[in-house]
Amino acid sequence: MDQRVELSQHDLTTTEVRQAIAPHRLRYMLLAGTVAVVLGFVAVYFLVQ
């Protein structure tokens, strides 16, 4: 959470406004999804042959 509660959005710089906070687990979910897609394509490749 942003501890600068007293600042309005007009007081933030462009870089600060663009920053987002993602959960730490997100990288693992993205990795698992990518691995699942790759394994799916490999399975389809071998099933079609």
PDB file of N, H, CA, C and O in Angstrom:
ATOM      1  N   MET A   1       0.847  -1.182   0.000  1.00  0.00           N
ATOM      2  CA  MET A   1       0.000   0.000   0.000  1.00  0.00           C
ATOM      3  C   MET A   1       0.890   1.243   0.000  1.00  0.00           C
ATOM      4  O   MET A   1       2.003   1.233   0.526  1.00  0.00           O
ATOM      5  N   ASP A   2       0.382   2.282  -0.588  1.00  0.00           N
ATOM      6  H   ASP A   2      -0.522   2.289  -1.016  1.00  0.00           H
ATOM      7  CA  ASP A   2       1.106   3.537  -0.612  1.00  0.00           C
ATOM      8  C   ASP A   2       0.915   4.241   0.717  1.00  0.00           C
ATOM      9  O   ASP A   2      -0.216   4.476   1.143  1.00  0.00           O
ATOM     10  N   GLN A   3       2.005   4.577   1.369  1.00  0.00           N
ATOM     11  H   GLN A   3       2.924   4.387   1.023  1.00  0.00           H
ATOM     12  CA  GLN A   3       1.926   5.218   2.676  1.00  0.00           C
ATOM     13  C   GLN A   3       1.736   6.723   2.556  1.00  0.00           C
ATOM     14  O   GLN A   3       1.488   7.399   3.556  1.00  0.00           O
ATOM     15  N   ARG A   4       1.849   7.253   1.343  1.00  0.00           N
ATOM     16  H   ARG A   4       2.049   6.705   0.532  1.00  0.00           H
ATOM     17  CA  ARG A   4       1.674   8.691   1.150  1.00  0.00           C
ATOM     18  C   ARG A   4       0.212   9.003   0.887  1.00  0.00           C
ATOM     19  O   ARG A   4      -0.150   9.427  -0.211  1.00  0.00           O
ATOM     20  N   VAL A   5      -0.614   8.798   1.873  1.00  0.00           N
ATOM     21  H   VAL A   5      -0.320   8.454   2.765  1.00  0.00           H
ATOM     22  CA  VAL A   5      -2.057   8.956   1.726  1.00  0.00           C
ATOM     23  C   VAL A   5      -2.427  10.415   1.501  1.00  0.00           C
ATOM     24  O   VAL A   5      -3.428  10.710   0.848  1.00  0.00           O
ATOM     25  N   GLU A   6      -1.632  11.318   2.033  1.00  0.00           N
ATOM     26  H   GLU A   6      -0.819  11.078   2.563  1.00  0.00           H
ATOM     27  CA  GLU A   6      -1.988  12.730   1.954  1.00  0.00           C
ATOM     28  C   GLU A   6      -1.800  13.314   0.552  1.00  0.00           C
ATOM     29  O   GLU A   6      -2.287  14.412   0.283  1.00  0.00           O
ATOM     30  N   LEU A   7      -1.111  12.615  -0.341  1.00  0.00           N
ATOM     31  H   LEU A   7      -0.715  11.723  -0.122  1.00  0.00           H
ATOM     32  CA  LEU A   7      -0.889  13.126  -1.685  1.00  0.00           C
ATOM     33  C   LEU A   7      -2.059  12.763  -2.594  1.00  0.00           C
ATOM     34  O   LEU A   7      -2.567  11.643  -2.551  1.00  0.00           O
ATOM     35  N   SER A   8      -2.473  13.707  -3.404  1.00  0.00           N
ATOM     36  H   SER A   8      -2.060  14.617  -3.439  1.00  0.00           H
ATOM     37  CA  SER A   8      -3.491  13.396  -4.402  1.00  0.00           C
ATOM     38  C   SER A   8      -2.787  12.913  -5.666  1.00  0.00           C
ATOM     39  O   SER A   8      -1.560  12.973  -5.749  1.00  0.00           O
ATOM     40  N   GLN A   9      -3.541  12.439  -6.644  1.00  0.00           N
ATOM     41  H   GLN A   9      -4.538  12.390  -6.577  1.00  0.00           H
ATOM     42  CA  GLN A   9      -2.927  11.945  -7.873  1.00  0.00           C
ATOM     43  C   GLN A   9      -2.242  13.062  -8.643  1.00  0.00           C
ATOM     44  O   GLN A   9      -1.352  12.795  -9.450  1.00  0.00           O
ATOM     45  N   HIS A  10      -2.631  14.278  -8.415  1.00  0.00           N
ATOM     46  H   HIS A  10      -3.354  14.495  -7.759  1.00  0.00           H
ATOM     47  CA  HIS A  10      -2.014  15.401  -9.111  1.00  0.00           C
ATOM     48  C   HIS A  10      -0.619  15.677  -8.588  1.00  0.00           C
ATOM     49  O   HIS A  10       0.169  16.333  -9.269  1.00  0.00           O
ATOM     50  N   ASP A  11      -0.291  15.197  -7.397  1.00  0.00           N
ATOM     51  H   ASP A  11      -0.932  14.664  -6.844  1.00  0.00           H
ATOM     52  CA  ASP A  11       1.020  15.429  -6.812  1.00  0.00           C
ATOM     53  C   ASP A  11       2.034  14.353  -7.194  1.00  0.00           C
ATOM     54  O   ASP A  11       3.209  14.471  -6.845  1.00  0.00           O
ATOM     55  N   LEU A  12       1.610  13.313  -7.896  1.00  0.00           N
ATOM     56  H   LEU A  12       0.656  13.216  -8.179  1.00  0.00           H
ATOM     57  CA  LEU A  12       2.501  12.220  -8.256  1.00  0.00           C
ATOM     58  C   LEU A  12       3.162  12.495  -9.600  1.00  0.00           C
ATOM     59  O   LEU A  12       2.585  13.145 -10.471  1.00  0.00           O
ATOM     60  N   THR A  13       4.380  11.990  -9.752  1.00  0.00           N
ATOM     61  H   THR A  13       4.849  11.462  -9.044  1.00  0.00           H
ATOM     62  CA  THR A  13       5.058  12.116 -11.034  1.00  0.00           C
ATOM     63  C   THR A  13       4.495  11.076 -11.998  1.00  0.00           C
ATOM     64  O   THR A  13       3.778  10.161 -11.591  1.00  0.00           O
ATOM     65  N   THR A  14       4.825  11.224 -13.273  1.00  0.00           N
ATOM     66  H   THR A  14       5.407  11.967 -13.604  1.00  0.00           H
ATOM     67  CA  THR A  14       4.343  10.285 -14.283  1.00  0.00           C
ATOM     68  C   THR A  14       4.829   8.873 -13.992  1.00  0.00           C
ATOM     69  O   THR A  14       4.077   7.912 -14.151  1.00  0.00           O
ATOM     70  N   THR A  15       6.079   8.743 -13.566  1.00  0.00           N
ATOM     71  H   THR A  15       6.690   9.524 -13.436  1.00  0.00           H
ATOM     72  CA  THR A  15       6.633   7.421 -13.259  1.00  0.00           C
ATOM     73  C   THR A  15       5.909   6.793 -12.083  1.00  0.00           C
ATOM     74  O   THR A  15       5.630   5.594 -12.108  1.00  0.00           O
ATOM     75  N   GLU A  16       5.603   7.558 -11.067  1.00  0.00           N
ATOM     76  H   GLU A  16       5.830   8.531 -11.046  1.00  0.00           H
ATOM     77  CA  GLU A  16       4.914   7.022  -9.895  1.00  0.00           C
ATOM     78  C   GLU A  16       3.496   6.577 -10.239  1.00  0.00           C
ATOM     79  O   GLU A  16       3.003   5.587  -9.697  1.00  0.00           O
ATOM     80  N   VAL A  17       2.849   7.298 -11.130  1.00  0.00           N
ATOM     81  H   VAL A  17       3.249   8.102 -11.570  1.00  0.00           H
ATOM     82  CA  VAL A  17       1.487   6.943 -11.508  1.00  0.00           C
ATOM     83  C   VAL A  17       1.474   5.625 -12.281  1.00  0.00           C
ATOM     84  O   VAL A  17       0.535   4.841 -12.144  1.00  0.00           O
ATOM     85  N   ARG A  18       2.501   5.371 -13.089  1.00  0.00           N
ATOM     86  H   ARG A  18       3.265   6.007 -13.200  1.00  0.00           H
ATOM     87  CA  ARG A  18       2.553   4.158 -13.909  1.00  0.00           C
ATOM     88  C   ARG A  18       2.895   2.910 -13.110  1.00  0.00           C
ATOM     89  O   ARG A  18       2.629   1.800 -13.572  1.00  0.00           O
ATOM     90  N   GLN A  19       3.472   3.056 -11.936  1.00  0.00           N
ATOM     91  H   GLN A  19       3.689   3.958 -11.561  1.00  0.00           H
ATOM     92  CA  GLN A  19       3.906   1.895 -11.162  1.00  0.00           C
ATOM     93  C   GLN A  19       2.706   1.109 -10.660  1.00  0.00           C
ATOM     94  O   GLN A  19       1.690   1.677 -10.258  1.00  0.00           O
ATOM     95  N   ALA A  20       2.845  -0.202 -10.692  1.00  0.00           N
ATOM     96  H   ALA A  20       3.671  -0.663 -11.019  1.00  0.00           H
ATOM     97  CA  ALA A  20       1.788  -1.079 -10.199  1.00  0.00           C
ATOM     98  C   ALA A  20       2.410  -2.115  -9.276  1.00  0.00           C
ATOM     99  O   ALA A  20       3.588  -2.448  -9.396  1.00  0.00           O
ATOM    100  N   ILE A  21       1.615  -2.606  -8.373  1.00  0.00           N
ATOM    101  H   ILE A  21       0.658  -2.335  -8.275  1.00  0.00           H
ATOM    102  CA  ILE A  21       2.085  -3.622  -7.442  1.00  0.00           C
ATOM    103  C   ILE A  21       1.411  -4.932  -7.818  1.00  0.00           C
ATOM    104  O   ILE A  21       0.183  -5.022  -7.840  1.00  0.00           O
ATOM    105  N   ALA A  22       2.210  -5.940  -8.113  1.00  0.00           N
ATOM    106  H   ALA A  22       3.207  -5.867  -8.096  1.00  0.00           H
ATOM    107  CA  ALA A  22       1.681  -7.262  -8.452  1.00  0.00           C
ATOM    108  C   ALA A  22       2.009  -8.218  -7.311  1.00  0.00           C
ATOM    109  O   ALA A  22       3.060  -8.103  -6.682  1.00  0.00           O
ATOM    110  N   PRO A  23       1.120  -9.147  -7.050  1.00  0.00           N
ATOM    111  CA  PRO A  23       1.404 -10.123  -6.000  1.00  0.00           C
ATOM    112  C   PRO A  23       2.646 -10.940  -6.341  1.00  0.00           C
ATOM    113  O   PRO A  23       2.933 -11.191  -7.511  1.00  0.00           O
ATOM    114  N   HIS A  24       3.376 -11.351  -5.310  1.00  0.00           N
ATOM    115  H   HIS A  24       3.143 -11.147  -4.359  1.00  0.00           H
ATOM    116  CA  HIS A  24       4.607 -12.110  -5.518  1.00  0.00           C
ATOM    117  C   HIS A  24       4.318 -13.444  -6.199  1.00  0.00           C
ATOM    118  O   HIS A  24       5.155 -13.956  -6.943  1.00  0.00           O
ATOM    119  N   ARG A  25       3.143 -14.004  -5.950  1.00  0.00           N
ATOM    120  H   ARG A  25       2.464 -13.588  -5.346  1.00  0.00           H
ATOM    121  CA  ARG A  25       2.768 -15.289  -6.544  1.00  0.00           C
ATOM    122  C   ARG A  25       2.531 -15.191  -8.039  1.00  0.00           C
ATOM    123  O   ARG A  25       2.474 -16.217  -8.717  1.00  0.00           O
ATOM    124  N   LEU A  26       2.394 -13.997  -8.563  1.00  0.00           N
ATOM    125  H   LEU A  26       2.440 -13.164  -8.012  1.00  0.00           H
ATOM    126  CA  LEU A  26       2.061 -13.822  -9.976  1.00  0.00           C
ATOM    127  C   LEU A  26       3.117 -14.433 -10.883  1.00  0.00           C
ATOM    128  O   LEU A  26       2.774 -15.027 -11.906  1.00  0.00           O
ATOM    129  N   ARG A  27       4.389 -14.302 -10.536  1.00  0.00           N
ATOM    130  H   ARG A  27       4.668 -13.820  -9.706  1.00  0.00           H
ATOM    131  CA  ARG A  27       5.441 -14.859 -11.388  1.00  0.00           C
ATOM    132  C   ARG A  27       5.323 -16.372 -11.484  1.00  0.00           C
ATOM    133  O   ARG A  27       5.592 -16.949 -12.538  1.00  0.00           O
ATOM    134  N   TYR A  28       4.922 -17.022 -10.391  1.00  0.00           N
ATOM    135  H   TYR A  28       4.704 -16.553  -9.535  1.00  0.00           H
ATOM    136  CA  TYR A  28       4.773 -18.474 -10.409  1.00  0.00           C
ATOM    137  C   TYR A  28       3.546 -18.887 -11.217  1.00  0.00           C
ATOM    138  O   TYR A  28       3.569 -19.911 -11.901  1.00  0.00           O
ATOM    139  N   MET A  29       2.488 -18.107 -11.142  1.00  0.00           N
ATOM    140  H   MET A  29       2.469 -17.276 -10.586  1.00  0.00           H
ATOM    141  CA  MET A  29       1.296 -18.404 -11.939  1.00  0.00           C
ATOM    142  C   MET A  29       1.600 -18.239 -13.426  1.00  0.00           C
ATOM    143  O   MET A  29       1.166 -19.053 -14.240  1.00  0.00           O
ATOM    144  N   LEU A  30       2.337 -17.198 -13.781  1.00  0.00           N
ATOM    145  H   LEU A  30       2.690 -16.536 -13.120  1.00  0.00           H
ATOM    146  CA  LEU A  30       2.706 -16.992 -15.179  1.00  0.00           C
ATOM    147  C   LEU A  30       3.622 -18.105 -15.667  1.00  0.00           C
ATOM    148  O   LEU A  30       3.478 -18.579 -16.795  1.00  0.00           O
ATOM    149  N   LEU A  31       4.558 -18.524 -14.831  1.00  0.00           N
ATOM    150  H   LEU A  31       4.675 -18.140 -13.915  1.00  0.00           H
ATOM    151  CA  LEU A  31       5.457 -19.618 -15.197  1.00  0.00           C
ATOM    152  C   LEU A  31       4.678 -20.917 -15.381  1.00  0.00           C
ATOM    153  O   LEU A  31       4.899 -21.637 -16.354  1.00  0.00           O
ATOM    154  N   ALA A  32       3.779 -21.221 -14.464  1.00  0.00           N
ATOM    155  H   ALA A  32       3.600 -20.636 -13.673  1.00  0.00           H
ATOM    156  CA  ALA A  32       2.981 -22.448 -14.561  1.00  0.00           C
ATOM    157  C   ALA A  32       2.108 -22.420 -15.814  1.00  0.00           C
ATOM    158  O   ALA A  32       1.973 -23.440 -16.490  1.00  0.00           O
ATOM    159  N   GLY A  33       1.525 -21.291 -16.128  1.00  0.00           N
ATOM    160  H   GLY A  33       1.635 -20.462 -15.579  1.00  0.00           H
ATOM    161  CA  GLY A  33       0.702 -21.170 -17.327  1.00  0.00           C
ATOM    162  C   GLY A  33       1.508 -21.350 -18.596  1.00  0.00           C
ATOM    163  O   GLY A  33       1.061 -22.014 -19.532  1.00  0.00           O
ATOM    164  N   THR A  34       2.692 -20.764 -18.634  1.00  0.00           N
ATOM    165  H   THR A  34       3.056 -20.225 -17.874  1.00  0.00           H
ATOM    166  CA  THR A  34       3.558 -20.901 -19.807  1.00  0.00           C
ATOM    167  C   THR A  34       3.994 -22.351 -19.997  1.00  0.00           C
ATOM    168  O   THR A  34       3.978 -22.872 -21.112  1.00  0.00           O
ATOM    169  N   VAL A  35       4.382 -22.995 -18.897  1.00  0.00           N
ATOM    170  H   VAL A  35       4.394 -22.572 -17.991  1.00  0.00           H
ATOM    171  CA  VAL A  35       4.786 -24.403 -18.967  1.00  0.00           C
ATOM    172  C   VAL A  35       3.614 -25.263 -19.432  1.00  0.00           C
ATOM    173  O   VAL A  35       3.802 -26.171 -20.241  1.00  0.00           O
ATOM    174  N   ALA A  36       2.417 -24.994 -18.937  1.00  0.00           N
ATOM    175  H   ALA A  36       2.264 -24.256 -18.279  1.00  0.00           H
ATOM    176  CA  ALA A  36       1.238 -25.768 -19.337  1.00  0.00           C
ATOM    177  C   ALA A  36       0.955 -25.609 -20.827  1.00  0.00           C
ATOM    178  O   ALA A  36       0.616 -26.584 -21.499  1.00  0.00           O
ATOM    179  N   VAL A  37       1.088 -24.408 -21.344  1.00  0.00           N
ATOM    180  H   VAL A  37       1.363 -23.617 -20.798  1.00  0.00           H
ATOM    181  CA  VAL A  37       0.850 -24.178 -22.778  1.00  0.00           C
ATOM    182  C   VAL A  37       1.893 -24.918 -23.611  1.00  0.00           C
ATOM    183  O   VAL A  37       1.554 -25.551 -24.611  1.00  0.00           O
ATOM    184  N   VAL A  38       3.156 -24.840 -23.202  1.00  0.00           N
ATOM    185  H   VAL A  38       3.431 -24.326 -22.390  1.00  0.00           H
ATOM    186  CA  VAL A  38       4.217 -25.536 -23.943  1.00  0.00           C
ATOM    187  C   VAL A  38       3.976 -27.041 -23.923  1.00  0.00           C
ATOM    188  O   VAL A  38       4.093 -27.700 -24.956  1.00  0.00           O
ATOM    189  N   LEU A  39       3.640 -27.592 -22.756  1.00  0.00           N
ATOM    190  H   LEU A  39       3.545 -27.057 -21.917  1.00  0.00           H
ATOM    191  CA  LEU A  39       3.357 -29.029 -22.660  1.00  0.00           C
ATOM    192  C   LEU A  39       2.137 -29.408 -23.501  1.00  0.00           C
ATOM    193  O   LEU A  39       2.098 -30.483 -24.098  1.00  0.00           O
ATOM    194  N   GLY A  40       1.154 -28.531 -23.542  1.00  0.00           N
ATOM    195  H   GLY A  40       1.185 -27.657 -23.057  1.00  0.00           H
ATOM    196  CA  GLY A  40      -0.019 -28.781 -24.377  1.00  0.00           C
ATOM    197  C   GLY A  40       0.335 -28.850 -25.850  1.00  0.00           C
ATOM    198  O   GLY A  40      -0.143 -29.733 -26.562  1.00  0.00           O
ATOM    199  N   PHE A  41       1.171 -27.924 -26.317  1.00  0.00           N
ATOM    200  H   PHE A  41       1.559 -27.207 -25.738  1.00  0.00           H
ATOM    201  CA  PHE A  41       1.595 -27.954 -27.716  1.00  0.00           C
ATOM    202  C   PHE A  41       2.424 -29.196 -28.018  1.00  0.00           C
ATOM    203  O   PHE A  41       2.284 -29.790 -29.087  1.00  0.00           O
ATOM    204  N   VAL A  42       3.282 -29.591 -27.091  1.00  0.00           N
ATOM    205  H   VAL A  42       3.396 -29.109 -26.222  1.00  0.00           H
ATOM    206  CA  VAL A  42       4.086 -30.804 -27.281  1.00  0.00           C
ATOM    207  C   VAL A  42       3.175 -32.022 -27.362  1.00  0.00           C
ATOM    208  O   VAL A  42       3.381 -32.889 -28.212  1.00  0.00           O
ATOM    209  N   ALA A  43       2.175 -32.103 -26.498  1.00  0.00           N
ATOM    210  H   ALA A  43       2.007 -31.399 -25.808  1.00  0.00           H
ATOM    211  CA  ALA A  43       1.241 -33.232 -26.513  1.00  0.00           C
ATOM    212  C   ALA A  43       0.476 -33.285 -27.824  1.00  0.00           C
ATOM    213  O   ALA A  43       0.321 -34.358 -28.406  1.00  0.00           O
ATOM    214  N   VAL A  44      -0.002 -32.147 -28.295  1.00  0.00           N
ATOM    215  H   VAL A  44       0.123 -31.275 -27.823  1.00  0.00           H
ATOM    216  CA  VAL A  44      -0.726 -32.111 -29.572  1.00  0.00           C
ATOM    217  C   VAL A  44       0.198 -32.513 -30.710  1.00  0.00           C
ATOM    218  O   VAL A  44      -0.220 -33.231 -31.619  1.00  0.00           O
ATOM    219  N   TYR A  45       1.430 -32.067 -30.675  1.00  0.00           N
ATOM    220  H   TYR A  45       1.769 -31.484 -29.937  1.00  0.00           H
ATOM    221  CA  TYR A  45       2.396 -32.412 -31.724  1.00  0.00           C
ATOM    222  C   TYR A  45       2.572 -33.926 -31.824  1.00  0.00           C
ATOM    223  O   TYR A  45       2.573 -34.483 -32.921  1.00  0.00           O
ATOM    224  N   PHE A  46       2.721 -34.594 -30.672  1.00  0.00           N
ATOM    225  H   PHE A  46       2.720 -34.141 -29.780  1.00  0.00           H
ATOM    226  CA  PHE A  46       2.931 -36.042 -30.688  1.00  0.00           C
ATOM    227  C   PHE A  46       1.641 -36.810 -30.979  1.00  0.00           C
ATOM    228  O   PHE A  46       1.699 -37.910 -31.529  1.00  0.00           O
ATOM    229  N   LEU A  47       0.500 -36.263 -30.629  1.00  0.00           N
ATOM    230  H   LEU A  47       0.453 -35.370 -30.182  1.00  0.00           H
ATOM    231  CA  LEU A  47      -0.764 -36.932 -30.921  1.00  0.00           C
ATOM    232  C   LEU A  47      -1.116 -36.867 -32.403  1.00  0.00           C
ATOM    233  O   LEU A  47      -1.750 -37.782 -32.929  1.00  0.00           O
ATOM    234  N   VAL A  48      -0.717 -35.808 -33.073  1.00  0.00           N
ATOM    235  H   VAL A  48      -0.203 -35.064 -32.646  1.00  0.00           H
ATOM    236  CA  VAL A  48      -1.049 -35.619 -34.484  1.00  0.00           C
ATOM    237  C   VAL A  48      -0.167 -36.496 -35.362  1.00  0.00           C
ATOM    238  O   VAL A  48      -0.600 -36.904 -36.439  1.00  0.00           O
ATOM    239  N   GLN A  49       1.025 -36.790 -34.946  1.00  0.00           N
ATOM    240  H   GLN A  49       1.377 -36.458 -34.071  1.00  0.00           H
ATOM    241  CA  GLN A  49       1.942 -37.586 -35.779  1.00  0.00           C
ATOM    242  C   GLN A  49       1.473 -38.994 -35.966  1.00  0.00           C
ATOM    243  O   GLN A  49       2.137 -39.781 -36.640  1.00  0.00           O
TER     244      GLN A  49
END
